[in-house]
Amino acid sequence: MFKSILLPTDGSQLSERAAQTAIEFARIHGARITAVSVVLPLPVAPLADAAMLPDAGLYDREMRRSVEAGLDKVVAAATAAGVPCDAVLGEAVNPYEVIVKTAEERHCDIILMASHGRKGLNKLFLGSETQKVLAHTHLPVLVLR
């Protein structure tokens, strides 16, 4: 039934645990995994005259290095388990857009992703990429806490 799984990952411990579950899920179903991670652009806020601006180039390089390292871990773990896996690195202000678009482009059957399980004001102010994915895709989404 599920032959192509999209696995969004942010490199966190929660995402690493979700990756292990996704790899086992893929192994059981004889499926392949597409791991996707998103580089967020440097947030820009109006600053006072005396404020220091971070080095945008350094930020971008470090963010990409970190995201690629997380994707490499997922690919290595899947490969070790005998599960075909490829990686997609996207860039967007809204990660859910890259997740949904990649799932469509790769003809995925399901999105399997972790959720931080935020509640109350944290959910309101920080938002939930999982909620946004659920709202913008027609695919089944398996949410792991």
C-alpha contacts under 8 A as a table, 3 or more apart, distances in Angstrom:
res1	aa1	res2	aa2	distance
1	M	29	H	7.43
2	F	5	I	7.03
2	F	26	A	7.99
2	F	29	H	6.40
2	F	31	A	6.35
2	F	109	D	5.59
2	F	110	I	6.80
3	K	26	A	7.65
3	K	29	H	6.85
3	K	30	G	6.54
3	K	31	A	4.04
3	K	32	R	6.12
3	K	108	C	7.60
3	K	109	D	6.58
4	S	31	A	5.47
4	S	32	R	5.07
4	S	33	I	5.94
4	S	34	T	7.43
4	S	107	H	7.19
4	S	108	C	4.66
4	S	109	D	5.39
4	S	110	I	6.93
5	I	22	A	7.92
5	I	26	A	7.27
5	I	31	A	6.92
5	I	32	R	6.15
5	I	33	I	4.75
5	I	34	T	6.14
5	I	108	C	5.52
5	I	109	D	6.11
5	I	110	I	5.27
5	I	111	I	5.86
5	I	112	L	6.85
6	L	33	I	5.86
6	L	34	T	4.90
6	L	35	A	5.98
6	L	36	V	7.21
6	L	102	T	7.99
6	L	103	A	6.07
6	L	108	C	6.12
6	L	109	D	7.94
6	L	110	I	6.33
6	L	111	I	4.70
6	L	112	L	6.17
7	L	19	A	7.15
7	L	22	A	7.24
7	L	33	I	6.73
7	L	34	T	6.00
7	L	35	A	4.63
7	L	36	V	6.08
7	L	111	I	6.12
7	L	112	L	5.32
7	L	113	M	5.85
8	P	15	S	7.98
8	P	35	A	5.72
8	P	36	V	4.71
8	P	37	S	5.78
8	P	99	I	6.66
8	P	111	I	7.83
8	P	112	L	7.31
8	P	113	M	5.79
8	P	114	A	7.97
9	T	12	S	7.60
9	T	15	S	5.35
9	T	16	E	7.61
9	T	19	A	7.74
9	T	35	A	6.81
9	T	36	V	6.11
9	T	37	S	5.31
9	T	70	G	7.39
9	T	71	L	7.38
9	T	113	M	7.42
9	T	114	A	7.91
10	D	15	S	6.23
10	D	37	S	5.92
10	D	38	V	7.44
10	D	67	V	6.88
10	D	70	G	6.93
11	G	15	S	5.90
11	G	16	E	6.53
11	G	66	S	7.75
11	G	67	V	6.67
11	G	69	A	7.77
11	G	70	G	4.52
11	G	71	L	7.38
12	S	15	S	5.09
12	S	16	E	6.24
13	Q	16	E	4.93
13	Q	17	R	6.27
14	L	17	R	5.25
14	L	18	A	6.29
14	L	114	A	6.57
14	L	115	S	7.94
14	L	116	H	7.60
14	L	145	R	7.76
15	S	18	A	4.91
15	S	19	A	6.04
15	S	113	M	7.57
15	S	114	A	5.83
16	E	19	A	4.96
16	E	20	Q	6.48
16	E	74	V	7.54
17	R	20	Q	5.22
17	R	21	T	6.54
18	A	21	T	5.08
18	A	22	A	6.10
18	A	112	L	7.87
18	A	113	M	6.56
18	A	114	A	5.72
18	A	144	L	6.42
19	A	22	A	4.93
19	A	23	I	6.02
19	A	74	V	6.48
20	Q	23	I	5.13
20	Q	24	E	6.32
20	Q	77	A	7.77
21	T	24	E	5.21
21	T	25	F	6.06
22	A	25	F	4.89
22	A	26	A	5.98
22	A	33	I	7.94
22	A	112	L	6.69
23	I	26	A	5.06
23	I	27	R	6.08
23	I	33	I	7.60
23	I	77	A	7.83
23	I	78	A	5.83
23	I	81	A	7.38
23	I	83	V	6.84
24	E	27	R	4.98
24	E	28	I	6.18
25	F	28	I	5.27
25	F	29	H	6.26
26	A	29	H	5.13
26	A	30	G	5.67
26	A	31	A	4.56
26	A	32	R	6.15
26	A	33	I	6.99
26	A	83	V	6.81
27	R	30	G	5.13
27	R	31	A	6.38
27	R	81	A	7.62
27	R	82	G	7.54
27	R	83	V	6.05
28	I	31	A	7.76
30	G	83	V	7.81
31	A	83	V	7.28
31	A	84	P	7.62
32	R	83	V	6.10
32	R	84	P	4.88
32	R	85	C	5.75
33	I	83	V	7.40
33	I	84	P	6.30
33	I	85	C	4.62
33	I	86	D	6.60
34	T	85	C	5.59
34	T	86	D	5.05
34	T	87	A	5.63
34	T	88	V	7.15
34	T	106	R	7.96
35	A	71	L	6.64
35	A	74	V	7.14
35	A	75	V	7.62
35	A	85	C	7.12
35	A	86	D	6.26
35	A	87	A	4.74
35	A	88	V	6.19
36	V	71	L	7.30
36	V	87	A	5.79
36	V	88	V	4.70
36	V	89	L	5.92
36	V	90	G	7.33
36	V	99	I	6.87
36	V	102	T	7.72
37	S	67	V	6.45
37	S	71	L	6.99
37	S	88	V	6.54
37	S	89	L	5.28
37	S	90	G	6.22
38	V	67	V	7.23
38	V	89	L	5.83
38	V	90	G	4.61
38	V	91	E	5.16
38	V	92	A	6.64
38	V	95	P	5.85
38	V	98	V	7.15
39	V	63	M	6.38
39	V	64	R	6.28
39	V	67	V	6.81
39	V	89	L	7.31
39	V	90	G	6.11
39	V	91	E	4.63
39	V	92	A	6.55
40	L	63	M	7.76
40	L	91	E	5.96
40	L	92	A	5.64
40	L	93	V	5.59
40	L	94	N	7.87
40	L	95	P	7.68
41	P	60	D	7.24
41	P	91	E	7.23
41	P	92	A	6.78
41	P	93	V	6.34
42	L	56	A	6.59
42	L	59	Y	6.91
42	L	60	D	7.34
47	L	50	A	8.00
47	L	51	A	5.97
48	A	51	A	5.41
54	P	59	Y	7.48
55	D	58	L	5.33
55	D	59	Y	6.18
56	A	59	Y	5.02
56	A	60	D	6.12
57	G	60	D	5.16
57	G	61	R	6.21
58	L	61	R	5.16
58	L	62	E	6.08
59	Y	62	E	5.29
59	Y	63	M	5.96
60	D	63	M	5.14
60	D	64	R	6.04
61	R	64	R	5.22
61	R	65	R	6.06
62	E	65	R	5.00
62	E	66	S	6.11
63	M	66	S	5.18
63	M	67	V	6.14
64	R	67	V	5.10
64	R	68	E	5.91
65	R	68	E	5.23
65	R	69	A	6.11
66	S	69	A	5.17
66	S	70	G	6.45
67	V	70	G	5.18
67	V	71	L	6.35
67	V	89	L	7.76
68	E	71	L	5.02
68	E	72	D	6.02
68	E	89	L	7.42
69	A	72	D	5.02
69	A	73	K	6.33
70	G	73	K	5.24
70	G	74	V	6.61
71	L	74	V	5.21
71	L	75	V	6.27
71	L	87	A	6.29
72	D	75	V	5.12
72	D	76	A	6.01
72	D	87	A	7.92
73	K	76	A	5.14
73	K	77	A	6.10
74	V	77	A	5.19
74	V	78	A	6.10
75	V	78	A	5.17
75	V	79	T	5.99
75	V	85	C	5.68
75	V	86	D	6.50
75	V	87	A	7.11
76	A	79	T	5.11
76	A	80	A	6.09
77	A	80	A	5.12
77	A	81	A	6.34
78	A	81	A	5.07
78	A	82	G	6.24
78	A	83	V	4.98
78	A	84	P	6.66
78	A	85	C	6.23
79	T	82	G	4.97
79	T	83	V	5.46
79	T	84	P	6.31
79	T	85	C	6.90
80	A	83	V	7.54
88	V	102	T	7.98
90	G	98	V	6.21
91	E	95	P	7.66
91	E	98	V	7.44
92	A	95	P	5.81
92	A	97	E	7.54
92	A	98	V	6.94
94	N	97	E	5.83
94	N	98	V	7.52
95	P	98	V	5.40
95	P	99	I	6.36
95	P	129	E	6.98
96	Y	99	I	4.94
96	Y	100	V	6.07
96	Y	129	E	5.68
96	Y	130	T	7.62
96	Y	132	K	6.10
96	Y	133	V	5.39
97	E	100	V	5.35
97	E	101	K	6.02
97	E	133	V	7.79
98	V	101	K	5.12
98	V	102	T	5.87
99	I	102	T	5.30
99	I	103	A	6.20
99	I	133	V	7.31
100	V	103	A	5.18
100	V	104	E	6.36
100	V	133	V	6.50
100	V	136	H	7.01
100	V	137	T	6.11
101	K	104	E	5.18
101	K	105	E	6.11
102	T	105	E	5.03
102	T	106	R	5.88
103	A	106	R	5.34
103	A	107	H	5.97
103	A	108	C	5.11
103	A	111	I	7.34
104	E	107	H	5.10
104	E	108	C	6.47
105	E	108	C	7.91
108	C	111	I	7.34
109	D	139	L	6.58
109	D	140	P	7.37
110	I	139	L	5.72
110	I	140	P	5.12
110	I	141	V	5.82
110	I	142	L	7.39
111	I	139	L	6.99
111	I	140	P	6.41
111	I	141	V	4.71
111	I	142	L	6.23
112	L	141	V	5.75
112	L	142	L	4.70
112	L	143	V	6.07
112	L	144	L	7.49
113	M	130	T	7.44
113	M	141	V	7.43
113	M	142	L	6.38
113	M	143	V	5.23
113	M	144	L	6.03
114	A	130	T	7.70
114	A	143	V	5.63
114	A	144	L	4.56
114	A	145	R	5.75
115	S	118	R	7.99
115	S	128	S	7.97
115	S	130	T	6.25
115	S	143	V	6.37
115	S	144	L	5.98
115	S	145	R	5.31
116	H	145	R	6.48
117	G	145	R	6.60
118	R	122	N	5.93
118	R	123	K	5.04
118	R	128	S	7.67
119	K	122	N	5.87
119	K	123	K	5.06
119	K	124	L	7.90
120	G	123	K	5.53
120	G	124	L	6.45
121	L	124	L	4.83
121	L	125	F	5.95
122	N	125	F	5.31
122	N	126	L	5.50
122	N	127	G	7.36
123	K	126	L	5.36
123	K	127	G	4.94
123	K	128	S	6.27
124	L	127	G	5.44
128	S	131	Q	5.17
128	S	132	K	6.37
129	E	132	K	4.98
129	E	133	V	6.09
130	T	133	V	5.10
130	T	134	L	6.17
130	T	143	V	7.71
131	Q	134	L	5.06
131	Q	135	A	6.19
132	K	135	A	5.05
132	K	136	H	6.21
133	V	136	H	5.21
133	V	137	T	6.02
134	L	137	T	5.85
134	L	138	H	7.97
134	L	141	V	6.82
